[in-house]
Amino acid sequence: MIPSEIASRAAELVGGNRAQTHGNYRTNHQNIAALWTTWLRLRFPQSPVCLTITAHDVAVMMNFLKCARTLTGTHNVDDAVDACGYSAIAGALREHDAGIADKILAGETKA
């Protein structure tokens, strides 16, 4: 596959019927973030860091997972497709978060 085919396939996946199967990507990533945050806080109760994972963090770390998979085993183009998809989701989540932050700073909404 050439880069545009990988990106097109990722666009089909994140823009397709996945929401019907898996639910809204923002809600899913927020739920994962909440569970990961809870897990880490329970797993490391003595940690001085009060860790909070965000939906954006989840998408970025899932991209890392897909990249890490390329280090072992045989070539699987799905790793690149999925990494591209998670990058797109991370970008969309960050755009959304920035828009919310911009509105809060402008006094249009409350945090």
Secondary structure, 3 states (H helix, E strand, C coil): CCHHHHHHHHHHHHHCCHHHHHCCHHHHHHHHHHHHHHHHHHHCCCCCCCCCCCHHHHHHHHHHHHHHHCCCCCCCHHHHHHHHHHHHHHHHHHHHHHHHHHHHHCCCCCC
